[in-house]
Amino acid sequence: MHWADEGIVINTKRFGESHFIASVLTCSHGRHLGLARKNASVTSIFQPGTKISLHWKARLSEHLGTWSGDFVFSPLADIFEKGLLLAALGSACALIDVTLPEREPHPDVYHAFHHFIYALNTPFWPDSYIYLERVLLENAGITLDFSRCAATGMTEDLVYLSPRTGRAVSREAGLPYHDKLLLLPSFLTQNPYQNTERKAEDILEALDMMETFLTRFILDTHHLKMPSARERLKAKLQHQLKLKRIA
């Protein structure tokens, strides 16, 4: 049994003294595990967030199998000293590893994750990150609509999101129900490449908003906990916000 694909590493675990198991999100074969031998060249490319041209081999399809591959791209060199971006990558990898079943193709998640790793070292990484979480929700049958007000059909001044329907609500329509609605950060309703600053408080609001749906419709359903890596991302943003307020 053998196949070739492209994939992005999401996790590695030690397996004995000379091997490790790599969890990889592949384009056509879903989240897939495989065994690889420890050596300098192999270990260097099987790093979370690294895109690899992969080969998987096993005697039978149900076996764990072994990985081999060639390096294609990694954001790690550009973000190695940027703690917030490393935390965002860690959060994305952890959510995918926890929520996606093994060996079930999810090309939409793969392409969203692929876009995210290429956008990591740009000002637009929060847009790509939140989009990835939206796609994970869509795989669970939950679609969030930020495009127009659920009550009036307006496409402007959208500042809330209904926790019940996942649809945007305008300021005017939502004000009487302010305490029952989620805040919808403005950068999520704008052109994704509009040159506006993604502030720490806005990203935190977006993460809190998405957490409501991820917890209710994916994590709680499968008796899972929110990955600690995502909590670290929020902690990094809260620390950044605290420093800005002190300054």
FIZA-797791 format. One record per residue: x, y, z of N, C-alpha, C, O in turn; residue in three letters. Coordinates in steps of 0.2 Angstrom, whole numbers. Example, Ala and Ser with C-alpha at 12.3 -4.5 7.8 and 13.67 -1.06 7.14 Angstrom:
<nodes>
NODE_nc1_nc2_nc3_cac1_cac2_cac3_cc1_cc2_cc3_oc1_oc2_oc3_residuo
NODE_66_-28_39_62_-22_39_66_-16_39_71_-17_42_Ala;
NODE_64_-11_35_68_-5_36_64_0_39_67_6_40_Ser;
</nodes>
This chain:
<nodes>
NODE_nc1_nc2_nc3_cac1_cac2_cac3_cc1_cc2_cc3_oc1_oc2_oc3_residuo
NODE_4_-6_0_0_0_0_4_6_0_9_7_4_Met;
NODE_3_11_-5_7_17_-5_3_22_-9_0_21_-13_His;
NODE_4_28_-6_1_34_-9_6_40_-8_10_40_-3_Trp;
NODE_5_45_-13_9_51_-12_4_57_-12_-2_57_-14_Ala;
NODE_6_62_-8_1_68_-7_5_74_-4_11_73_-3_Asp;
NODE_2_79_-3_5_85_0_2_86_7_-4_84_8_Glu;
NODE_6_88_12_3_88_19_6_93_23_12_96_21_Gly;
NODE_3_95_28_6_100_33_6_97_40_1_94_42_Ile;
NODE_12_96_43_13_93_49_9_97_55_10_103_55_Val;
NODE_5_93_59_2_96_65_4_94_72_3_97_77_Ile;
NODE_8_88_72_10_86_78_15_80_77_14_76_72_Asn;
NODE_19_79_82_24_73_82_24_71_89_24_75_94_Thr;
NODE_25_64_90_26_61_96_31_56_96_32_52_91_Lys;
NODE_35_56_101_41_51_102_38_44_102_33_42_105_Arg;
NODE_42_39_98_40_32_98_46_28_98_50_27_94_Phe;
NODE_48_26_104_54_22_106_60_27_105_59_33_106_Gly;
NODE_66_24_105_72_28_105_74_31_98_77_36_97_Glu;
NODE_71_28_93_74_30_86_68_32_81_70_33_75_Ser;
NODE_62_32_83_57_34_79_52_39_82_52_40_88_His;
NODE_48_42_78_42_46_80_36_46_76_37_44_70_Phe;
NODE_30_47_79_24_47_75_22_54_73_22_58_78_Ile;
NODE_21_55_67_19_62_65_12_62_62_10_57_59_Ala;
NODE_8_67_65_1_68_63_1_73_58_4_79_59_Ser;
NODE_-1_72_52_-1_76_46_-8_78_43_-11_73_42_Val;
NODE_-9_84_42_-15_85_38_-14_85_31_-10_90_28_Leu;
NODE_-16_80_27_-15_80_20_-20_82_16_-26_83_18_Thr;
NODE_-19_84_10_-24_87_5_-29_82_3_-35_84_4_Cys;
NODE_-27_76_2_-32_71_-1_-34_65_4_-39_62_3_Ser;
NODE_-30_64_9_-31_58_14_-33_60_21_-33_56_25_His;
NODE_-34_67_22_-36_69_28_-30_69_33_-25_69_32_Gly;
NODE_-32_69_40_-27_69_45_-25_62_46_-29_57_47_Arg;
NODE_-18_61_45_-16_54_44_-9_54_48_-5_58_49_His;
NODE_-9_48_52_-3_46_56_2_42_52_0_38_47_Leu;
NODE_8_42_54_13_38_51_20_38_55_21_43_59_Gly;
NODE_24_33_54_30_33_58_36_35_54_36_34_48_Leu;
NODE_40_38_57_47_41_54_53_40_58_52_40_64_Ala;
NODE_58_38_55_64_37_59_68_44_61_68_48_56_Arg;
NODE_70_44_67_74_50_69_81_51_66_85_46_66_Lys;
NODE_82_56_62_88_58_60_88_65_58_82_68_58_Asn;
NODE_94_69_58_94_76_57_89_78_51_86_83_52_Ala;
NODE_90_75_45_86_78_40_79_77_40_75_81_38_Ser;
NODE_77_71_43_70_69_43_66_74_49_61_77_48_Val;
NODE_70_74_55_67_78_60_66_85_59_61_88_61_Thr;
NODE_71_88_55_71_95_53_65_97_49_62_102_49_Ser;
NODE_62_92_45_56_94_41_50_92_44_45_95_42_Ile;
NODE_50_87_48_43_85_52_42_90_58_43_87_63_Phe;
NODE_41_96_56_40_101_62_33_104_61_31_105_55_Gln;
NODE_29_105_66_22_108_65_22_114_61_26_119_62_Pro;
NODE_18_114_56_17_120_52_21_119_45_20_124_41_Gly;
NODE_25_114_45_29_113_39_25_109_33_22_104_35_Thr;
NODE_25_112_27_22_109_22_27_104_18_33_106_17_Lys;
NODE_25_98_17_29_92_15_26_89_9_20_88_8_Ile;
NODE_30_87_4_28_82_-2_29_75_1_35_73_2_Ser;
NODE_24_72_2_24_66_6_23_59_2_20_59_-3_Leu;
NODE_26_54_5_25_47_3_23_43_9_27_43_15_His;
NODE_18_39_9_16_35_15_16_28_12_13_26_7_Trp;
NODE_19_23_16_19_16_14_17_12_20_18_13_26_Lys;
NODE_13_6_18_12_1_23_10_-5_20_8_-5_14_Ala;
NODE_10_-11_23_9_-17_20_1_-18_19_-1_-20_14_Arg;
NODE_-3_-15_24_-10_-15_23_-12_-8_25_-9_-4_28_Leu;
NODE_-18_-6_22_-21_1_23_-22_2_30_-22_8_32_Ser;
NODE_-24_-3_34_-26_-1_41_-20_0_46_-20_1_51_Glu;
NODE_-14_-2_43_-8_-1_47_-6_6_48_-8_10_44_His;
NODE_-1_7_53_1_14_54_5_17_48_4_22_47_Leu;
NODE_9_13_46_13_15_40_19_19_41_20_21_47_Gly;
NODE_23_21_36_29_25_37_29_31_33_26_31_27_Thr;
NODE_31_37_35_32_43_31_39_43_28_44_41_31_Trp;
NODE_39_46_22_45_49_19_43_56_16_37_56_14_Ser;
NODE_47_60_15_45_66_11_50_71_10_56_71_12_Gly;
NODE_48_77_6_53_82_5_50_89_7_44_90_6_Asp;
NODE_54_93_9_52_100_12_50_104_6_52_104_1_Phe;
NODE_44_107_7_41_112_3_41_119_5_44_124_2_Val;
NODE_38_120_11_38_127_14_37_126_22_34_122_24_Phe;
NODE_40_131_25_39_132_33_39_139_35_43_143_32_Ser;
NODE_34_141_39_34_148_41_39_149_47_39_155_50_Pro;
NODE_42_144_50_45_144_56_51_149_56_52_152_61_Leu;
NODE_55_149_51_61_153_51_59_161_52_62_164_55_Ala;
NODE_53_162_49_51_169_49_48_171_56_47_177_58_Asp;
NODE_45_166_60_41_168_66_45_165_72_42_165_77_Ile;
NODE_51_162_71_54_159_77_55_163_83_54_160_88_Phe;
NODE_55_170_82_56_174_88_50_178_90_50_183_93_Glu;
NODE_44_176_86_38_180_87_33_175_91_30_171_88_Lys;
NODE_33_176_98_29_172_102_22_171_100_19_166_101_Gly;
NODE_19_177_98_12_177_97_10_173_91_5_169_91_Leu;
NODE_14_173_86_13_170_79_14_162_81_11_158_78_Leu;
NODE_19_161_85_21_154_86_15_151_90_13_145_89_Leu;
NODE_12_155_94_6_153_98_0_152_93_-4_147_94_Ala;
NODE_-1_156_89_-6_155_84_-6_149_80_-10_145_78_Ala;
NODE_1_147_78_2_141_74_1_135_78_-3_130_76_Leu;
NODE_3_135_85_2_130_89_-6_129_90_-8_123_91_Gly;
NODE_-10_134_91_-17_133_92_-20_130_86_-25_126_87_Ser;
NODE_-18_132_80_-21_130_74_-20_122_73_-24_118_72_Ala;
NODE_-14_120_74_-12_113_74_-16_109_79_-18_104_78_Cys;
NODE_-16_112_85_-19_108_91_-27_107_89_-30_101_90_Ala;
NODE_-30_112_87_-37_111_85_-39_106_80_-43_102_80_Leu;
NODE_-34_107_75_-35_102_69_-34_95_72_-38_90_70_Ile;
NODE_-29_94_76_-27_87_78_-32_84_83_-34_78_82_Asp;
NODE_-36_89_86_-41_86_91_-48_85_88_-51_80_89_Val;
NODE_-49_89_83_-56_89_81_-57_85_74_-63_83_73_Thr;
NODE_-52_84_70_-53_80_64_-52_73_65_-47_71_68_Leu;
NODE_-57_69_63_-56_61_63_-50_59_59_-49_63_54_Pro;
NODE_-47_54_60_-41_52_56_-44_48_50_-49_45_49_Glu;
NODE_-40_50_44_-41_47_38_-47_48_34_-50_44_31_Arg;
NODE_-50_54_36_-56_56_33_-54_63_29_-53_68_32_Glu;
NODE_-55_63_22_-53_69_19_-57_75_20_-63_75_21_Pro;
NODE_-53_81_21_-56_87_23_-52_92_19_-49_96_22_His;
NODE_-53_92_12_-49_97_8_-50_104_9_-46_108_9_Pro;
NODE_-56_106_12_-58_113_13_-54_115_19_-51_121_20_Asp;
NODE_-53_111_24_-49_112_30_-42_113_28_-38_117_30_Val;
NODE_-39_108_24_-32_108_22_-31_115_18_-26_118_20_Tyr;
NODE_-35_117_14_-34_123_10_-34_129_15_-30_134_14_His;
NODE_-38_129_20_-39_135_24_-32_135_29_-30_140_30_Ala;
NODE_-30_129_31_-24_129_35_-18_131_30_-13_134_33_Phe;
NODE_-18_128_24_-12_130_20_-12_138_19_-6_141_19_His;
NODE_-18_141_18_-18_148_17_-15_152_24_-11_157_23_His;
NODE_-17_149_29_-15_152_36_-7_152_37_-4_157_39_Phe;
NODE_-4_146_35_3_146_36_7_150_32_12_153_34_Ile;
NODE_4_152_26_7_157_21_6_164_23_10_168_22_Tyr;
NODE_0_165_27_-1_172_29_1_173_36_1_179_39_Ala;
NODE_5_168_40_7_169_47_11_175_48_10_179_53_Leu;
NODE_15_177_43_20_182_44_18_189_41_22_193_39_Asn;
NODE_11_190_40_8_196_37_3_199_43_1_195_47_Thr;
NODE_1_205_41_-4_208_46_-11_205_46_-15_206_50_Pro;
NODE_-12_200_41_-18_197_40_-19_190_43_-24_187_42_Phe;
NODE_-14_188_47_-14_181_50_-21_180_54_-23_175_54_Trp;
NODE_-23_186_58_-29_184_62_-35_182_57_-39_178_59_Pro;
NODE_-36_186_51_-41_184_47_-41_177_45_-46_173_45_Asp;
NODE_-35_174_43_-34_168_41_-35_163_46_-38_157_45_Ser;
NODE_-33_164_52_-34_160_58_-41_159_60_-44_153_60_Tyr;
NODE_-45_165_60_-52_164_61_-56_161_56_-61_157_57_Ile;
NODE_-54_162_50_-57_158_44_-56_150_45_-60_147_43_Tyr;
NODE_-50_148_47_-49_141_48_-53_138_53_-56_133_52_Leu;
NODE_-55_142_59_-59_140_64_-66_139_61_-70_135_63_Glu;
NODE_-68_144_57_-75_144_53_-76_138_49_-81_135_49_Arg;
NODE_-70_136_45_-71_130_41_-71_124_45_-75_119_43_Val;
NODE_-68_124_51_-69_118_56_-76_117_58_-79_112_58_Leu;
NODE_-79_123_59_-86_123_61_-91_121_55_-95_117_56_Leu;
NODE_-89_123_49_-93_121_43_-93_114_42_-98_111_40_Glu;
NODE_-87_110_44_-87_103_44_-91_100_49_-93_94_48_Asn;
NODE_-93_103_54_-98_101_59_-105_103_57_-110_101_61_Ala;
NODE_-106_106_52_-113_108_50_-115_115_52_-121_116_52_Gly;
NODE_-110_119_55_-112_125_57_-109_131_53_-103_131_53_Ile;
NODE_-113_135_50_-111_140_46_-112_147_49_-117_149_51_Thr;
NODE_-107_151_50_-107_158_52_-108_163_47_-104_162_42_Leu;
NODE_-112_167_47_-113_172_42_-112_179_45_-116_182_49_Asp;
NODE_-106_182_42_-105_189_44_-107_194_39_-105_200_40_Phe;
NODE_-110_192_34_-111_196_28_-117_201_28_-116_207_26_Ser;
NODE_-122_200_32_-128_204_33_-132_203_39_-131_198_42_Arg;
NODE_-136_208_41_-139_208_47_-145_203_47_-149_203_42_Cys;
NODE_-146_198_51_-151_193_51_-158_196_52_-163_193_50_Ala;
NODE_-158_202_55_-165_205_57_-167_210_51_-173_210_49_Ala;
NODE_-162_214_48_-164_219_44_-161_218_36_-164_221_32_Thr;
NODE_-156_214_36_-153_213_29_-148_218_28_-145_217_22_Gly;
NODE_-147_222_32_-141_227_31_-135_224_31_-133_219_34_Met;
NODE_-130_227_27_-123_225_26_-118_229_29_-112_228_29_Thr;
NODE_-120_234_33_-116_239_36_-117_239_43_-123_238_46_Glu;
NODE_-112_242_47_-113_243_54_-115_236_58_-119_236_62_Asp;
NODE_-112_231_56_-113_224_59_-108_223_65_-102_223_64_Leu;
NODE_-111_223_71_-107_223_77_-108_217_82_-105_217_87_Val;
NODE_-113_214_80_-115_208_84_-116_202_80_-116_202_74_Tyr;
NODE_-116_196_84_-117_189_81_-122_186_86_-120_185_92_Leu;
NODE_-127_183_83_-131_179_87_-128_172_89_-126_168_85_Ser;
NODE_-128_171_95_-125_164_98_-130_158_96_-128_153_96_Pro;
NODE_-136_160_94_-141_155_92_-141_153_85_-141_147_83_Arg;
NODE_-140_158_81_-140_156_73_-134_157_70_-133_155_65_Thr;
NODE_-129_161_73_-122_162_70_-122_167_65_-118_167_60_Gly;
NODE_-128_171_65_-128_176_60_-127_183_63_-128_184_68_Arg;
NODE_-124_188_58_-123_194_60_-129_198_62_-134_197_59_Ala;
NODE_-128_203_66_-134_208_68_-131_215_68_-126_216_71_Val;
NODE_-135_220_65_-132_227_65_-133_230_72_-136_227_77_Ser;
NODE_-130_235_73_-130_239_79_-137_241_81_-139_240_87_Arg;
NODE_-140_244_76_-147_246_78_-152_240_80_-155_241_85_Glu;
NODE_-151_235_76_-156_229_78_-154_226_84_-158_223_88_Ala;
NODE_-147_226_86_-145_222_91_-144_225_98_-144_222_103_Gly;
NODE_-145_232_98_-144_236_104_-148_234_110_-146_233_115_Leu;
NODE_-155_233_108_-159_231_114_-157_224_117_-159_222_122_Pro;
NODE_-154_220_113_-152_213_115_-144_212_116_-141_207_116_Tyr;
NODE_-141_218_118_-134_218_118_-131_213_123_-126_210_121_His;
NODE_-134_212_129_-131_207_133_-132_200_131_-129_196_134_Asp;
NODE_-136_199_126_-137_192_124_-133_190_118_-133_184_116_Lys;
NODE_-130_195_115_-127_194_108_-119_194_109_-117_197_114_Leu;
NODE_-116_191_105_-108_191_105_-106_197_101_-109_199_96_Leu;
NODE_-100_199_102_-97_205_99_-94_202_92_-91_197_92_Leu;
NODE_-95_206_87_-92_204_80_-87_209_79_-89_215_77_Leu;
NODE_-80_207_79_-75_212_78_-76_215_70_-77_211_66_Pro;
NODE_-74_221_70_-75_224_63_-71_221_58_-73_221_52_Ser;
NODE_-65_219_59_-60_216_54_-63_210_51_-61_208_45_Phe;
NODE_-68_207_54_-71_201_51_-76_202_46_-78_198_42_Leu;
NODE_-78_208_46_-84_210_41_-81_215_35_-85_217_31_Thr;
NODE_-75_216_36_-71_220_30_-68_216_25_-67_210_26_Gln;
NODE_-66_219_20_-62_216_15_-56_213_18_-52_217_22_Asn;
NODE_-54_207_18_-49_204_21_-42_207_20_-37_206_24_Pro;
NODE_-41_210_15_-35_213_13_-35_221_14_-31_225_12_Tyr;
NODE_-40_223_18_-41_231_19_-35_232_24_-34_229_29_Gln;
NODE_-32_238_23_-26_239_27_-28_243_34_-27_249_35_Asn;
NODE_-31_239_38_-33_241_45_-30_237_50_-29_231_49_Thr;
NODE_-28_240_56_-24_236_61_-29_231_64_-35_232_66_Glu;
NODE_-26_225_65_-29_220_69_-27_221_76_-21_218_78_Arg;
NODE_-31_224_80_-29_225_87_-30_219_92_-34_215_90_Lys;
NODE_-26_219_97_-26_213_101_-33_212_104_-35_206_105_Ala;
NODE_-36_217_106_-43_216_109_-48_214_104_-53_210_106_Glu;
NODE_-47_216_98_-52_213_92_-51_206_91_-55_202_90_Asp;
NODE_-44_204_91_-43_197_90_-45_193_96_-48_187_95_Ile;
NODE_-45_195_102_-47_192_108_-55_191_107_-58_186_109_Leu;
NODE_-58_196_105_-66_196_104_-68_191_99_-72_187_100_Glu;
NODE_-64_190_94_-65_185_89_-64_178_91_-68_174_90_Ala;
NODE_-59_177_95_-57_171_98_-63_169_103_-65_163_103_Leu;
NODE_-65_173_107_-71_172_112_-77_170_108_-81_166_110_Asp;
NODE_-78_174_103_-84_173_99_-84_166_96_-89_162_96_Met;
NODE_-78_164_93_-78_157_90_-78_152_95_-80_146_93_Met;
NODE_-75_153_101_-75_148_106_-82_146_108_-83_140_109_Glu;
NODE_-87_150_108_-94_149_110_-96_143_105_-99_138_107_Thr;
NODE_-95_144_99_-97_139_94_-93_132_94_-96_127_93_Phe;
NODE_-87_133_94_-82_127_94_-84_123_100_-84_117_99_Leu;
NODE_-85_126_106_-86_122_112_-93_119_111_-93_113_113_Thr;
NODE_-98_122_109_-105_120_109_-106_114_104_-109_109_105_Arg;
NODE_-103_115_98_-105_111_92_-100_106_91_-101_101_87_Phe;
NODE_-93_106_93_-88_101_92_-86_98_98_-86_92_99_Ile;
NODE_-83_102_103_-79_100_108_-84_96_113_-83_90_115_Leu;
NODE_-89_100_115_-94_97_120_-97_90_117_-99_86_121_Asp;
NODE_-99_91_111_-102_85_107_-98_79_108_-101_73_108_Thr;
NODE_-91_79_107_-87_74_107_-83_73_114_-78_69_115_His;
NODE_-86_77_119_-83_76_126_-75_78_126_-71_75_129_His;
NODE_-74_83_122_-67_86_121_-66_92_125_-71_96_126_Leu;
NODE_-60_94_127_-58_100_130_-55_105_125_-51_102_120_Lys;
NODE_-55_111_126_-52_116_122_-44_115_123_-42_115_128_Met;
NODE_-41_114_117_-33_113_118_-30_118_122_-32_124_121_Pro;
NODE_-25_116_126_-21_121_130_-18_126_125_-16_132_127_Ser;
NODE_-16_124_119_-12_128_115_-17_134_113_-14_140_112_Ala;
NODE_-23_133_112_-27_139_110_-28_144_116_-28_150_115_Arg;
NODE_-28_141_122_-28_145_128_-22_149_129_-22_155_131_Glu;
NODE_-16_147_127_-10_150_127_-10_156_122_-7_161_123_Arg;
NODE_-13_155_116_-14_160_111_-18_166_114_-16_172_114_Leu;
NODE_-23_165_118_-27_170_121_-23_173_126_-23_179_127_Lys;
NODE_-19_169_130_-15_172_136_-10_177_133_-8_182_136_Ala;
NODE_-7_175_127_-2_180_124_-5_186_122_-2_192_123_Lys;
NODE_-11_186_119_-15_192_117_-17_196_123_-16_202_123_Leu;
NODE_-19_193_128_-20_197_135_-14_200_138_-15_206_140_Gln;
NODE_-9_197_137_-2_200_140_0_206_135_2_211_138_His;
NODE_-1_205_129_0_211_124_-4_216_126_-2_222_126_Gln;
NODE_-10_215_127_-15_220_128_-14_224_135_-14_230_136_Leu;
NODE_-12_220_140_-10_223_146_-4_227_146_-4_233_149_Lys;
NODE_1_225_142_7_229_141_6_236_138_8_241_139_Leu;
NODE_1_236_133_-1_242_129_-4_247_134_-3_253_133_Lys;
NODE_-9_244_138_-12_248_143_-7_251_148_-8_257_150_Arg;
NODE_-2_248_150_3_250_155_7_256_152_8_261_155_Ile;
NODE_8_255_145_12_260_142_8_266_141_10_271_138_Ala;
</nodes>
